[in-house]
Amino acid sequence: MAEDSDGGAATGAAPPYVDPKGRKILARHKQFAVRQARRMGLGLTDPNAALHKLAEMGVNIFANDEKLLDLATDARSREAGAQVPAKKQETPPAPRREKRVAKKAGADVLMEPEDAVVMKPEGERDLKAEREQEIARIQRDLVIRRRGRFMAMLLRIAVFVMIPTALVGFYSYLVATDMYATDSEFVIQTAEAGVGATELGSLIGLGSATSQDSVVVQGYLTSREAFLRLQSDYDYVEHFKNPEIDAVQRLPEDATLDDAYALFGSHVKVGYDPSEGVIRMTVIATTPEASQTFSQALIRYAEDRVDGLTLEARGDQLRDALARRDEAERELLSAQERIVALQQAREVLSPEVELQATMGIINTLQLQLETRRLELRQLLANPRPNQSRADVLRAEIVGYESRINELRAELTQPDGSSTSLAGITAELRLAELELATKQIILEEAISGAEAAQIKADQQTRYISVGVAPIAPIGATYPRKLENTLLAFIVFSGIYILGSLTYSILREQVSL
Protein backbone atom coordinates (compact mmCIF):
# COMPACT_ATOMS: atom_id res chain seq x y z
CA MET A 1 0.00 0.00 0.00
CA ALA A 2 1.53 3.34 -1.12
CA GLU A 3 1.09 6.57 0.78
CA ASP A 4 2.12 10.22 0.12
CA SER A 5 4.76 12.09 2.12
CA ASP A 6 2.17 13.43 4.66
CA GLY A 7 0.74 10.00 5.52
CA GLY A 8 -2.54 10.67 3.55
CA ALA A 9 -4.91 8.33 1.77
CA ALA A 10 -3.67 5.36 -0.14
CA THR A 11 -3.33 5.62 -3.86
CA GLY A 12 -4.45 1.99 -4.44
CA ALA A 13 -6.85 -0.56 -2.97
CA ALA A 14 -5.50 -2.28 0.15
CA PRO A 15 -5.49 -6.07 0.54
CA PRO A 16 -7.96 -7.64 3.06
CA TYR A 17 -6.87 -7.22 6.63
CA VAL A 18 -6.09 -10.40 8.58
CA ASP A 19 -5.99 -10.24 12.37
CA PRO A 20 -2.74 -11.71 13.77
CA LYS A 21 -4.72 -13.57 16.48
CA GLY A 22 -7.08 -15.10 13.99
CA ARG A 23 -10.12 -13.14 15.14
CA LYS A 24 -12.84 -12.70 12.54
CA ILE A 25 -13.21 -9.26 11.01
CA LEU A 26 -16.88 -8.38 10.91
CA ALA A 27 -18.72 -5.55 9.14
CA ARG A 28 -18.98 -3.57 12.37
CA HIS A 29 -15.17 -3.72 12.78
CA LYS A 30 -14.71 -2.26 9.30
CA GLN A 31 -17.23 0.49 10.00
CA PHE A 32 -15.51 1.27 13.31
CA ALA A 33 -12.11 1.44 11.54
CA VAL A 34 -13.42 3.91 8.92
CA ARG A 35 -15.03 6.11 11.60
CA GLN A 36 -11.89 6.02 13.76
CA ALA A 37 -9.66 6.95 10.79
CA ARG A 38 -12.03 9.84 9.98
CA ARG A 39 -11.83 11.10 13.62
CA MET A 40 -8.02 10.84 13.54
CA GLY A 41 -7.90 12.85 10.30
CA LEU A 42 -6.34 10.10 8.23
CA GLY A 43 -8.76 10.58 5.34
CA LEU A 44 -9.08 6.87 4.60
CA THR A 45 -12.32 5.54 3.07
CA ASP A 46 -11.25 1.97 2.26
CA PRO A 47 -12.06 -0.27 5.27
CA ASN A 48 -9.05 -2.56 4.65
CA ALA A 49 -6.68 0.41 4.38
CA ALA A 50 -8.13 1.86 7.59
CA LEU A 51 -7.69 -1.50 9.37
CA HIS A 52 -4.06 -1.73 8.23
CA LYS A 53 -3.30 1.83 9.30
CA LEU A 54 -4.97 1.48 12.73
CA ALA A 55 -3.10 -1.80 13.32
CA GLU A 56 0.20 -0.02 12.55
CA MET A 57 -0.75 2.73 14.99
CA GLY A 58 -1.68 0.17 17.68
CA VAL A 59 -5.40 1.02 17.83
CA ASN A 60 -7.48 -1.93 19.12
CA ILE A 61 -10.57 -2.33 16.95
CA PHE A 62 -11.90 -5.12 19.25
CA ALA A 63 -12.17 -2.82 22.28
CA ASN A 64 -15.99 -2.74 22.19
CA ASP A 65 -16.18 -6.54 22.00
CA GLU A 66 -13.88 -6.84 24.98
CA LYS A 67 -16.06 -4.41 26.98
CA LEU A 68 -19.15 -6.51 26.22
CA LEU A 69 -17.21 -9.61 27.25
CA ASP A 70 -16.22 -7.94 30.50
CA LEU A 71 -19.85 -7.13 31.21
CA ALA A 72 -20.90 -10.70 30.45
CA THR A 73 -18.07 -12.11 32.60
CA ASP A 74 -18.92 -9.82 35.52
CA ALA A 75 -22.60 -10.73 35.32
CA ARG A 76 -21.75 -14.39 35.15
CA SER A 77 -19.42 -14.02 38.15
CA ARG A 78 -22.11 -12.25 40.15
CA GLU A 79 -24.64 -14.97 39.39
CA ALA A 80 -22.22 -17.72 40.36
CA GLY A 81 -20.97 -15.80 43.43
CA ALA A 82 -17.40 -16.32 42.35
CA GLN A 83 -14.52 -13.97 43.21
CA VAL A 84 -11.84 -12.61 40.93
CA PRO A 85 -8.69 -14.81 41.00
CA ALA A 86 -5.77 -13.53 43.07
CA LYS A 87 -3.43 -13.52 40.11
CA LYS A 88 -5.69 -11.12 38.25
CA GLN A 89 -5.99 -8.88 41.32
CA GLU A 90 -2.21 -8.70 41.74
CA THR A 91 -1.64 -7.76 38.13
CA PRO A 92 -0.55 -4.14 38.13
CA PRO A 93 -2.57 -1.85 35.94
CA ALA A 94 -1.05 -1.32 32.57
CA PRO A 95 0.41 2.11 32.09
CA ARG A 96 -1.47 4.12 29.54
CA ARG A 97 -0.62 7.39 28.04
CA GLU A 98 -3.37 9.92 28.47
CA LYS A 99 -2.87 11.67 25.22
CA ARG A 100 -0.96 11.33 22.05
CA VAL A 101 -0.44 13.75 19.23
CA ALA A 102 -0.55 12.64 15.61
CA LYS A 103 0.52 14.82 12.79
CA LYS A 104 -1.64 15.07 9.75
CA ALA A 105 -1.69 18.01 7.40
CA GLY A 106 -0.16 20.25 10.08
CA ALA A 107 -3.11 19.79 12.55
CA ASP A 108 -3.06 18.65 16.17
CA VAL A 109 -5.44 15.77 16.91
CA LEU A 110 -6.35 14.72 20.43
CA MET A 111 -6.79 10.99 20.86
CA GLU A 112 -8.67 9.22 23.61
CA PRO A 113 -6.76 6.86 25.87
CA GLU A 114 -8.28 3.73 24.27
CA ASP A 115 -7.16 4.95 20.82
CA ALA A 116 -3.54 5.53 21.81
CA VAL A 117 -0.73 3.06 21.37
CA VAL A 118 -0.47 1.14 24.59
CA MET A 119 2.19 -1.30 25.62
CA LYS A 120 0.35 -4.40 26.85
CA PRO A 121 1.83 -6.17 29.84
CA GLU A 122 1.90 -9.94 30.07
CA GLY A 123 -1.00 -10.17 32.62
CA GLU A 124 -3.41 -8.31 30.36
CA ARG A 125 -2.58 -10.63 27.48
CA ASP A 126 -3.55 -13.62 29.65
CA LEU A 127 -6.84 -11.89 30.52
CA LYS A 128 -7.70 -11.48 26.84
CA ALA A 129 -7.00 -15.14 26.20
CA GLU A 130 -9.30 -16.11 29.06
CA ARG A 131 -11.98 -13.82 27.70
CA GLU A 132 -11.76 -15.45 24.30
CA GLN A 133 -11.99 -18.86 25.92
CA GLU A 134 -15.03 -17.71 27.90
CA ILE A 135 -16.67 -16.47 24.68
CA ALA A 136 -16.00 -19.78 22.98
CA ARG A 137 -17.42 -21.65 25.98
CA ILE A 138 -20.57 -19.50 26.00
CA GLN A 139 -21.02 -20.09 22.28
CA ARG A 140 -20.63 -23.84 22.79
CA ASP A 141 -23.18 -23.73 25.62
CA LEU A 142 -25.63 -21.87 23.37
CA VAL A 143 -25.14 -24.40 20.60
CA ILE A 144 -25.59 -27.31 23.00
CA ARG A 145 -28.69 -25.71 24.54
CA ARG A 146 -30.22 -25.05 21.13
CA ARG A 147 -29.49 -28.58 20.02
CA GLY A 148 -31.05 -29.92 23.20
CA ARG A 149 -34.19 -27.84 22.70
CA PHE A 150 -34.37 -28.93 19.08
CA MET A 151 -34.05 -32.60 20.02
CA ALA A 152 -36.66 -32.19 22.77
CA MET A 153 -39.02 -30.60 20.23
CA LEU A 154 -38.41 -33.48 17.81
CA LEU A 155 -39.11 -35.95 20.62
CA ARG A 156 -42.36 -34.22 21.53
CA ILE A 157 -43.45 -34.13 17.88
CA ALA A 158 -42.62 -37.81 17.56
CA VAL A 159 -44.57 -38.72 20.71
CA PHE A 160 -47.62 -36.52 20.22
CA VAL A 161 -47.88 -36.38 16.41
CA MET A 162 -45.86 -38.93 14.47
CA ILE A 163 -46.50 -42.03 16.60
CA PRO A 164 -50.30 -41.53 16.80
CA THR A 165 -50.40 -40.79 13.07
CA ALA A 166 -48.37 -43.94 12.40
CA LEU A 167 -50.78 -45.97 14.54
CA VAL A 168 -53.77 -44.61 12.61
CA GLY A 169 -52.06 -45.38 9.30
CA PHE A 170 -51.12 -48.88 10.49
CA TYR A 171 -54.72 -49.55 11.49
CA SER A 172 -56.13 -48.12 8.26
CA TYR A 173 -53.78 -49.99 5.94
CA LEU A 174 -53.25 -53.31 7.71
CA VAL A 175 -55.89 -53.92 10.39
CA ALA A 176 -59.20 -52.27 9.45
CA THR A 177 -61.83 -54.50 7.83
CA ASP A 178 -63.13 -53.38 4.46
CA MET A 179 -66.61 -51.83 4.52
CA TYR A 180 -68.95 -51.41 1.56
CA ALA A 181 -71.38 -48.50 1.17
CA THR A 182 -74.49 -48.57 -1.01
CA ASP A 183 -75.87 -45.18 -2.03
CA SER A 184 -79.45 -44.47 -3.05
CA GLU A 185 -81.64 -41.45 -3.71
CA PHE A 186 -85.43 -41.15 -3.67
CA VAL A 187 -88.18 -38.56 -3.44
CA ILE A 188 -91.64 -38.64 -1.90
CA GLN A 189 -94.34 -37.80 -4.45
CA THR A 190 -98.09 -37.39 -4.44
CA ALA A 191 -100.72 -37.76 -7.16
CA GLU A 192 -101.85 -34.19 -6.55
CA ALA A 193 -99.90 -31.58 -8.55
CA GLY A 194 -99.03 -28.84 -6.08
CA VAL A 195 -97.69 -25.36 -6.56
CA GLY A 196 -94.09 -26.48 -6.56
CA ALA A 197 -94.65 -29.30 -9.02
CA THR A 198 -92.84 -29.29 -12.31
CA GLU A 199 -94.59 -28.78 -15.65
CA LEU A 200 -94.22 -32.44 -16.50
CA GLY A 201 -95.62 -33.37 -13.09
CA SER A 202 -98.60 -31.07 -13.68
CA LEU A 203 -99.33 -32.72 -17.01
CA ILE A 204 -99.34 -36.24 -15.63
CA GLY A 205 -100.91 -35.25 -12.32
CA LEU A 206 -97.84 -35.76 -10.13
CA GLY A 207 -96.32 -33.44 -7.56
CA SER A 208 -93.73 -33.41 -4.84
CA ALA A 209 -94.78 -34.11 -1.29
CA THR A 210 -94.31 -31.56 1.44
CA SER A 211 -90.98 -31.18 3.20
CA GLN A 212 -92.70 -32.32 6.39
CA ASP A 213 -93.27 -35.78 4.89
CA SER A 214 -89.62 -35.97 3.81
CA VAL A 215 -88.39 -34.94 7.25
CA VAL A 216 -90.67 -37.54 8.87
CA VAL A 217 -89.30 -40.27 6.59
CA GLN A 218 -85.73 -39.14 7.25
CA GLY A 219 -86.30 -39.40 10.97
CA TYR A 220 -87.99 -42.76 10.62
CA LEU A 221 -85.10 -44.33 8.66
CA THR A 222 -82.69 -43.55 11.51
CA SER A 223 -85.13 -44.41 14.31
CA ARG A 224 -85.19 -47.39 16.64
CA GLU A 225 -88.36 -48.62 14.94
CA ALA A 226 -86.58 -49.05 11.61
CA PHE A 227 -83.57 -50.60 13.39
CA LEU A 228 -85.73 -53.14 15.25
CA ARG A 229 -87.61 -54.04 12.08
CA LEU A 230 -84.34 -54.53 10.22
CA GLN A 231 -83.05 -56.63 13.10
CA SER A 232 -86.22 -58.74 13.07
CA ASP A 233 -86.17 -59.31 9.31
CA TYR A 234 -82.43 -59.66 8.56
CA ASP A 235 -80.67 -60.18 11.94
CA TYR A 236 -78.73 -56.93 11.62
CA VAL A 237 -76.86 -57.29 14.92
CA GLU A 238 -75.41 -60.72 14.13
CA HIS A 239 -74.01 -59.36 10.88
CA PHE A 240 -71.66 -57.05 12.81
CA LYS A 241 -70.72 -59.68 15.40
CA ASN A 242 -68.75 -61.63 12.81
CA PRO A 243 -65.35 -62.56 14.29
CA GLU A 244 -63.66 -61.71 10.98
CA ILE A 245 -64.35 -58.02 11.58
CA ASP A 246 -61.59 -56.12 13.39
CA ALA A 247 -62.06 -55.40 17.07
CA VAL A 248 -62.65 -51.68 16.57
CA GLN A 249 -65.62 -52.11 14.20
CA ARG A 250 -66.98 -55.41 15.55
CA LEU A 251 -69.85 -55.56 17.99
CA PRO A 252 -68.95 -57.45 21.18
CA GLU A 253 -70.77 -60.66 21.90
CA ASP A 254 -72.40 -59.13 24.97
CA ALA A 255 -73.43 -55.96 23.15
CA THR A 256 -76.85 -54.56 24.04
CA LEU A 257 -79.46 -53.24 21.66
CA ASP A 258 -78.39 -49.72 22.58
CA ASP A 259 -74.85 -50.49 21.45
CA ALA A 260 -76.17 -52.01 18.24
CA TYR A 261 -78.43 -49.02 17.64
CA ALA A 262 -75.46 -46.67 18.09
CA LEU A 263 -73.57 -48.67 15.44
CA PHE A 264 -76.70 -48.59 13.23
CA GLY A 265 -76.73 -44.79 13.47
CA SER A 266 -73.10 -44.59 12.32
CA HIS A 267 -73.61 -47.05 9.43
CA VAL A 268 -76.91 -45.70 8.09
CA LYS A 269 -76.60 -42.09 6.98
CA VAL A 270 -79.71 -40.30 5.71
CA GLY A 271 -79.72 -36.71 4.43
CA TYR A 272 -82.50 -34.53 3.09
CA ASP A 273 -81.95 -31.72 0.57
CA PRO A 274 -84.81 -29.22 1.01
CA SER A 275 -83.94 -27.33 -2.17
CA GLU A 276 -84.40 -30.41 -4.36
CA GLY A 277 -86.65 -32.50 -2.13
CA VAL A 278 -84.31 -35.50 -2.50
CA ILE A 279 -83.52 -37.93 0.33
CA ARG A 280 -80.05 -39.45 0.07
CA MET A 281 -79.23 -42.60 2.00
CA THR A 282 -75.95 -44.46 2.49
CA VAL A 283 -75.92 -47.91 4.08
CA ILE A 284 -72.59 -49.45 5.19
CA ALA A 285 -72.02 -53.17 5.75
CA THR A 286 -69.17 -55.66 5.66
CA THR A 287 -70.22 -57.19 2.33
CA PRO A 288 -71.64 -55.62 -0.84
CA GLU A 289 -74.63 -57.96 -0.84
CA ALA A 290 -75.58 -57.18 2.76
CA SER A 291 -75.23 -53.46 2.12
CA GLN A 292 -77.58 -53.67 -0.86
CA THR A 293 -80.06 -55.86 1.04
CA PHE A 294 -80.19 -53.50 4.02
CA SER A 295 -80.65 -50.50 1.71
CA GLN A 296 -83.53 -52.11 -0.20
CA ALA A 297 -85.20 -53.12 3.06
CA LEU A 298 -85.00 -49.59 4.46
CA ILE A 299 -86.50 -48.15 1.26
CA ARG A 300 -89.35 -50.65 1.53
CA TYR A 301 -89.91 -49.66 5.16
CA ALA A 302 -89.98 -46.02 4.09
CA GLU A 303 -92.63 -46.81 1.47
CA ASP A 304 -94.81 -48.44 4.13
CA ARG A 305 -94.42 -45.45 6.39
CA VAL A 306 -95.15 -42.98 3.59
CA ASP A 307 -98.27 -44.92 2.62
CA GLY A 308 -99.46 -44.77 6.21
CA LEU A 309 -98.91 -41.02 6.63
CA THR A 310 -102.34 -40.13 5.13
CA LEU A 311 -104.02 -43.53 5.20
CA GLU A 312 -106.16 -42.76 8.25
CA ALA A 313 -107.42 -39.42 6.95
CA ARG A 314 -108.02 -40.81 3.48
CA GLY A 315 -109.84 -43.83 4.91
CA ASP A 316 -112.18 -41.72 7.05
CA GLN A 317 -113.18 -39.45 4.18
CA LEU A 318 -113.76 -42.26 1.75
CA ARG A 319 -115.57 -44.35 4.36
CA ASP A 320 -118.00 -41.53 5.15
CA ALA A 321 -118.72 -40.90 1.47
CA LEU A 322 -119.39 -44.58 0.79
CA ALA A 323 -121.64 -44.80 3.84
CA ARG A 324 -123.72 -41.86 2.60
CA ARG A 325 -124.02 -43.46 -0.82
CA ASP A 326 -125.17 -46.78 0.62
CA GLU A 327 -127.76 -45.06 2.83
CA ALA A 328 -129.10 -43.11 -0.15
CA GLU A 329 -129.41 -46.33 -2.12
CA ARG A 330 -131.36 -47.97 0.71
CA GLU A 331 -133.73 -45.02 1.03
CA LEU A 332 -134.30 -44.98 -2.72
CA LEU A 333 -135.12 -48.66 -2.69
CA SER A 334 -137.54 -48.11 0.19
CA ALA A 335 -139.31 -45.36 -1.76
CA GLN A 336 -139.66 -47.63 -4.78
CA GLU A 337 -141.04 -50.43 -2.64
CA ARG A 338 -143.63 -48.04 -1.17
CA ILE A 339 -144.85 -47.09 -4.65
CA VAL A 340 -145.15 -50.73 -5.61
CA ALA A 341 -147.00 -51.47 -2.40
CA LEU A 342 -149.45 -48.64 -3.11
CA GLN A 343 -150.02 -49.84 -6.64
CA GLN A 344 -150.67 -53.36 -5.41
CA ALA A 345 -152.91 -52.25 -2.56
CA ARG A 346 -154.98 -49.84 -4.69
CA GLU A 347 -154.83 -52.09 -7.71
CA VAL A 348 -153.79 -49.14 -9.77
CA LEU A 349 -150.79 -49.29 -12.00
CA SER A 350 -150.86 -45.63 -12.86
CA PRO A 351 -153.32 -43.04 -11.51
CA GLU A 352 -152.89 -40.95 -14.64
CA VAL A 353 -153.85 -43.85 -16.90
CA GLU A 354 -156.83 -44.71 -14.73
CA LEU A 355 -157.90 -41.07 -14.62
CA GLN A 356 -157.56 -40.72 -18.37
CA ALA A 357 -159.56 -43.92 -18.96
CA THR A 358 -162.34 -42.85 -16.56
CA MET A 359 -162.47 -39.39 -18.03
CA GLY A 360 -162.65 -40.93 -21.50
CA ILE A 361 -165.65 -42.99 -20.45
CA ILE A 362 -167.30 -39.98 -18.84
CA ASN A 363 -166.70 -37.91 -21.95
CA THR A 364 -168.24 -40.65 -24.11
CA LEU A 365 -171.25 -40.94 -21.85
CA GLN A 366 -171.59 -37.17 -21.84
CA LEU A 367 -171.62 -37.17 -25.63
CA GLN A 368 -174.26 -39.91 -25.81
CA LEU A 369 -176.30 -38.11 -23.09
CA GLU A 370 -176.32 -34.94 -25.13
CA THR A 371 -177.27 -36.92 -28.19
CA ARG A 372 -180.23 -38.47 -26.38
CA ARG A 373 -181.28 -35.12 -25.03
CA LEU A 374 -181.28 -33.63 -28.54
CA GLU A 375 -183.27 -36.56 -29.87
CA LEU A 376 -185.81 -36.18 -27.05
CA ARG A 377 -186.09 -32.48 -27.69
CA GLN A 378 -186.65 -33.07 -31.39
CA LEU A 379 -189.23 -35.78 -30.63
CA LEU A 380 -191.12 -33.58 -28.26
CA ALA A 381 -191.08 -30.79 -30.81
CA ASN A 382 -193.47 -32.81 -33.05
CA PRO A 383 -197.17 -32.10 -32.71
CA ARG A 384 -197.89 -35.73 -32.10
CA PRO A 385 -194.67 -37.25 -30.57
CA ASN A 386 -194.17 -40.96 -30.23
CA GLN A 387 -194.77 -41.47 -26.58
CA SER A 388 -192.99 -44.81 -26.31
CA ARG A 389 -189.98 -43.45 -28.10
CA ALA A 390 -189.92 -40.47 -25.75
CA ASP A 391 -190.09 -42.76 -22.72
CA VAL A 392 -187.18 -44.78 -24.05
CA LEU A 393 -185.11 -41.64 -24.57
CA ARG A 394 -185.96 -40.43 -21.13
CA ALA A 395 -184.86 -43.74 -19.64
CA GLU A 396 -181.58 -43.67 -21.58
CA ILE A 397 -180.94 -40.09 -20.44
CA VAL A 398 -181.47 -41.10 -16.81
CA GLY A 399 -179.13 -44.08 -17.28
CA TYR A 400 -176.42 -41.98 -18.81
CA GLU A 401 -176.67 -39.39 -16.04
CA SER A 402 -176.60 -42.07 -13.38
CA ARG A 403 -173.51 -43.67 -14.91
CA ILE A 404 -171.74 -40.40 -15.25
CA ASN A 405 -172.45 -39.57 -11.62
CA GLU A 406 -171.13 -42.99 -10.54
CA LEU A 407 -167.94 -42.48 -12.51
CA ARG A 408 -167.48 -39.00 -11.12
CA ALA A 409 -168.07 -40.34 -7.64
CA GLU A 410 -165.39 -43.00 -8.20
CA LEU A 411 -162.94 -40.25 -9.05
CA THR A 412 -163.46 -38.10 -5.97
CA GLN A 413 -165.50 -39.97 -3.34
CA PRO A 414 -164.22 -43.21 -1.80
CA ASP A 415 -166.57 -45.99 -0.97
CA GLY A 416 -166.43 -48.13 2.09
CA SER A 417 -163.93 -50.65 0.74
CA SER A 418 -161.66 -48.65 -1.51
CA THR A 419 -160.02 -45.26 -1.85
CA SER A 420 -160.97 -42.80 -4.48
CA LEU A 421 -158.85 -42.40 -7.57
CA ALA A 422 -157.94 -38.88 -6.46
CA GLY A 423 -156.65 -40.19 -3.13
CA ILE A 424 -154.72 -42.95 -4.86
CA THR A 425 -153.24 -40.39 -7.24
CA ALA A 426 -152.20 -38.16 -4.37
CA GLU A 427 -150.57 -41.04 -2.49
CA LEU A 428 -148.72 -42.21 -5.56
CA ARG A 429 -147.60 -38.69 -6.42
CA LEU A 430 -146.21 -38.21 -2.90
CA ALA A 431 -144.43 -41.54 -3.15
CA GLU A 432 -143.06 -40.62 -6.56
CA LEU A 433 -141.90 -37.24 -5.25
CA GLU A 434 -140.13 -38.95 -2.38
CA LEU A 435 -138.61 -41.35 -4.87
CA ALA A 436 -137.37 -38.44 -6.99
CA THR A 437 -135.86 -36.81 -3.89
CA LYS A 438 -134.12 -40.02 -2.91
CA GLN A 439 -132.86 -40.28 -6.49
CA ILE A 440 -131.29 -36.82 -6.26
CA ILE A 441 -129.74 -37.65 -2.86
CA LEU A 442 -128.34 -40.86 -4.29
CA GLU A 443 -126.81 -39.04 -7.24
CA GLU A 444 -125.17 -36.53 -4.90
CA ALA A 445 -123.90 -39.33 -2.67
CA ILE A 446 -122.45 -41.13 -5.68
CA SER A 447 -120.74 -37.92 -6.82
CA GLY A 448 -119.38 -37.34 -3.30
CA ALA A 449 -118.04 -40.88 -3.13
CA GLU A 450 -116.30 -40.46 -6.48
CA ALA A 451 -114.84 -37.11 -5.37
CA ALA A 452 -113.65 -38.67 -2.10
CA GLN A 453 -112.06 -41.50 -4.04
CA ILE A 454 -110.28 -39.05 -6.33
CA LYS A 455 -109.14 -36.94 -3.38
CA ALA A 456 -107.92 -40.01 -1.57
CA ASP A 457 -105.95 -41.00 -4.64
CA GLN A 458 -104.50 -37.50 -4.85
CA GLN A 459 -103.45 -37.60 -1.21
CA THR A 460 -101.67 -40.89 -1.66
CA ARG A 461 -97.92 -40.65 -0.98
CA TYR A 462 -95.41 -42.93 -2.59
CA ILE A 463 -91.66 -43.13 -3.04
CA SER A 464 -90.02 -42.63 -6.41
CA VAL A 465 -86.48 -44.06 -6.43
CA GLY A 466 -84.12 -41.92 -8.47
CA VAL A 467 -80.91 -43.83 -7.72
CA ALA A 468 -81.50 -47.51 -7.04
CA PRO A 469 -79.33 -49.22 -4.41
CA ILE A 470 -76.63 -51.12 -6.31
CA ALA A 471 -73.98 -53.15 -4.50
CA PRO A 472 -70.49 -51.60 -4.83
CA ILE A 473 -67.63 -53.54 -6.38
CA GLY A 474 -64.72 -52.18 -4.35
CA ALA A 475 -64.45 -51.37 -0.67
CA THR A 476 -65.57 -47.88 0.28
CA TYR A 477 -64.02 -47.79 3.75
CA PRO A 478 -61.53 -47.35 5.28
CA ARG A 479 -60.20 -44.40 3.35
CA LYS A 480 -56.60 -45.09 4.18
CA LEU A 481 -54.75 -42.04 2.91
CA GLU A 482 -57.50 -39.62 3.95
CA ASN A 483 -57.63 -41.08 7.44
CA THR A 484 -53.86 -40.88 7.85
CA LEU A 485 -53.68 -37.28 6.64
CA LEU A 486 -56.62 -36.30 8.80
CA ALA A 487 -54.99 -37.88 11.85
CA PHE A 488 -51.75 -36.01 11.13
CA ILE A 489 -53.61 -32.69 10.82
CA VAL A 490 -55.63 -33.29 13.99
CA PHE A 491 -52.67 -34.35 16.13
CA SER A 492 -50.55 -31.52 14.74
CA GLY A 493 -53.25 -29.01 15.60
CA ILE A 494 -53.58 -30.41 19.11
CA TYR A 495 -49.79 -30.27 19.61
CA ILE A 496 -49.53 -26.70 18.31
CA LEU A 497 -52.42 -25.49 20.47
CA GLY A 498 -50.96 -27.23 23.50
CA SER A 499 -47.50 -25.75 22.89
CA LEU A 500 -48.89 -22.25 22.45
CA THR A 501 -50.98 -22.57 25.59
CA TYR A 502 -47.98 -23.82 27.60
CA SER A 503 -45.74 -21.03 26.30
CA ILE A 504 -48.31 -18.36 27.17
CA LEU A 505 -48.84 -19.76 30.65
CA ARG A 506 -45.10 -20.03 31.30
CA GLU A 507 -44.56 -16.45 30.17
CA GLN A 508 -47.34 -15.22 32.44
CA VAL A 509 -45.94 -17.16 35.40
CA SER A 510 -42.39 -15.87 34.76
CA LEU A 511 -43.65 -12.27 34.73
Disulfide bonds with the S-S distance in Angstrom:
none
